């Protein structure tokens, strides 16, 4: 028998064992991404002189069970906070209000957008071209991590708003 083959055999067996031991975890992660939620979004750069920014997400629920987004954690910025908000328009004035949760209907979509639902970012300075790592916390205890690209400000929409 070839001595080179005998020398490589233990390494080959170890590699095969590690591959098969991690295969179920890899398959579960892939399944979870494709069969439960599809999430996409972005954050906007922080305006000059401001301490507050915003992020916008779209969540597509591919299950027959409604989901409830309870909070968002800024994992790389422990001094900063994120809160879920809605915007109400009344007599030409936009008022932003914090909400406890945002629901994603079964087989449905939750879409955040400027002038509507959004994530308010407090205490973090963001510049266009950066990424913002976040954790989404759901009512069932699931935590999903993702990185949002930071986009430049859109200054074409001017509005008055008040925080309550």
VENPE-V992323 format. One record per residue. N is the residue number from 1. RES is the residue in one letter. SS is DSSP state (h for helix, s for strand, l for the rest). PHI is phi in degrees with one decimal (none if undefined). Layout:
n->(N | N)
res->(RES | RES)
ss->(SS | SS)
phi->(PHI | PHI)
This chain:
n->(1 | 2 | 3 | 4 | 5 | 6 | 7 | 8 | 9 | 10 | 11 | 12 | 13 | 14 | 15 | 16 | 17 | 18 | 19 | 20 | 21 | 22 | 23 | 24 | 25 | 26 | 27 | 28 | 29 | 30 | 31 | 32 | 33 | 34 | 35 | 36 | 37 | 38 | 39 | 40 | 41 | 42 | 43 | 44 | 45 | 46 | 47 | 48 | 49 | 50 | 51 | 52 | 53 | 54 | 55 | 56 | 57 | 58 | 59 | 60 | 61 | 62 | 63 | 64 | 65 | 66 | 67 | 68 | 69 | 70 | 71 | 72 | 73 | 74 | 75 | 76 | 77 | 78 | 79 | 80 | 81 | 82 | 83 | 84 | 85 | 86 | 87 | 88 | 89 | 90 | 91 | 92 | 93 | 94 | 95 | 96 | 97 | 98 | 99 | 100 | 101 | 102 | 103 | 104 | 105 | 106 | 107 | 108 | 109 | 110 | 111 | 112 | 113 | 114 | 115 | 116 | 117 | 118 | 119 | 120 | 121 | 122 | 123 | 124 | 125 | 126 | 127 | 128 | 129 | 130 | 131 | 132 | 133 | 134 | 135 | 136 | 137 | 138 | 139 | 140 | 141 | 142 | 143 | 144 | 145 | 146 | 147 | 148 | 149 | 150 | 151 | 152 | 153 | 154 | 155 | 156 | 157 | 158 | 159 | 160 | 161 | 162 | 163 | 164)
res->(X | X | X | X | X | X | X | X | X | X | X | X | X | X | X | X | X | X | X | X | X | X | X | X | X | X | X | X | X | X | X | X | X | X | X | X | X | X | X | X | X | X | X | X | X | X | X | X | X | X | X | X | X | X | X | X | X | X | X | X | X | X | X | X | X | X | X | X | X | X | X | X | X | X | X | X | X | X | X | X | X | X | X | X | X | X | X | X | X | X | X | X | X | X | X | X | X | X | X | X | X | X | X | X | X | X | X | X | X | X | X | X | X | X | X | X | X | X | X | X | X | X | X | X | X | X | X | X | X | X | X | X | X | X | X | X | X | X | X | X | X | X | X | X | X | X | X | X | X | X | X | X | X | X | X | X | X | X | X | X | X | X | X | X)
ss->(l | l | h | h | h | h | h | h | h | h | h | h | h | h | h | h | h | h | h | h | h | h | h | h | h | h | h | h | h | h | h | h | h | h | h | l | s | s | s | s | s | s | s | s | l | l | l | l | l | l | l | s | s | s | s | s | s | s | s | s | s | l | l | l | l | l | s | s | s | s | s | s | s | l | l | l | l | l | l | l | s | s | s | s | s | s | s | s | s | s | l | l | s | s | s | s | s | s | l | l | l | s | s | s | l | l | l | l | s | s | s | l | l | l | l | l | l | s | s | s | s | s | l | l | l | l | l | l | l | l | s | s | s | s | s | s | s | s | l | l | l | l | s | s | s | s | s | s | s | s | s | l | l | l | l | l | l | l | l | l | s | s | s | l)
phi->(none | -69.8 | -67.4 | -63.5 | -64.4 | -63.7 | -69.4 | -80.6 | -57.4 | -61.3 | -66.4 | -64.3 | -64.8 | -63.6 | -61.5 | -64.8 | -62.7 | -64.5 | -61.5 | -71.5 | -69.7 | -94.2 | -57.8 | -60.4 | -65.3 | -63.0 | -64.5 | -64.9 | -61.3 | -64.0 | -58.3 | -61.8 | -69.6 | -90.3 | -101.3 | -111.6 | -136.1 | -112.4 | -126.5 | -141.2 | 172.6 | -158.9 | -115.3 | -101.8 | -63.1 | -74.7 | -62.1 | -56.5 | 79.5 | -97.1 | -112.2 | -127.1 | -132.4 | -143.5 | -135.1 | -133.1 | -125.3 | -123.3 | -116.5 | -105.3 | -95.6 | -98.1 | -115.3 | -91.6 | -117.3 | -64.6 | -118.8 | -130.5 | -81.5 | -96.5 | -163.7 | -132.3 | -113.1 | -92.7 | -60.8 | -93.7 | -132.2 | -62.5 | -81.0 | -95.9 | -132.5 | -129.2 | -138.0 | -83.7 | -134.7 | -123.5 | -116.9 | -111.0 | -110.9 | -146.9 | 51.6 | 79.2 | -115.9 | -97.0 | -119.6 | -95.9 | -129.3 | -69.9 | -124.6 | -75.7 | -161.2 | -125.7 | -92.8 | -112.1 | -64.6 | -58.4 | 52.9 | -132.8 | -136.3 | -114.8 | -121.7 | -96.4 | -157.7 | -54.5 | 84.9 | -141.0 | -67.3 | -163.7 | -106.4 | -89.0 | -108.9 | -112.9 | 79.6 | -135.2 | -97.6 | -118.7 | -120.8 | -53.6 | 97.2 | -79.8 | -123.5 | -121.1 | -71.8 | -135.4 | -121.5 | -97.6 | -108.7 | -103.0 | -59.2 | -81.9 | 94.3 | -67.6 | -122.2 | -115.5 | -109.3 | -156.0 | -116.1 | -98.6 | -71.4 | -100.2 | -106.3 | -69.2 | -69.1 | -103.0 | -93.2 | -78.1 | -108.3 | -109.2 | -148.5 | -99.7 | -145.3 | -133.3 | -97.3 | -106.3)
